[in-house]
Amino acid sequence: MLNKLSPSEIIVLRFLIEGYSNQQISDRLLVPVSKVKQEVQTILNKLGLKNRIQAAQTAALFLRAETRAE
């Protein structure tokens, strides 16, 4: 599922898992907030989710599963 995402989208998704706001992500990645908003929307569209909370929860489950498999 997460293989649908680009490397930059995965980075943004990891920040979402940690509960960062768009502004906080923007500050850490040194990109405009508009770029972060675009990335978040793309993540939601690619994963078929409605909001950033669903994205964070879904990604956290997949990342935990991947870690256990290794």
Phi, psi and omega in degrees: 000312180288346178291351175285344187265148175284164177304320180291325177293323178294322177298313179298318180298321177297323175293322178299320179302323181280355177088017180289146174279168177302318180296318179295320178296316179302314180297320183285326181267354180057046176232160178296150178302325180300324178294318178296315179301318179297316180297316180299315180297320178297318177301312180300315181296314182295325183267356179067039182247162185266330184208172184293333178293314176299319180298315181295316180295315180296314181295319180300319178296315180293320181292323176296318180296319179296320181295319179294325182290335182280000000 
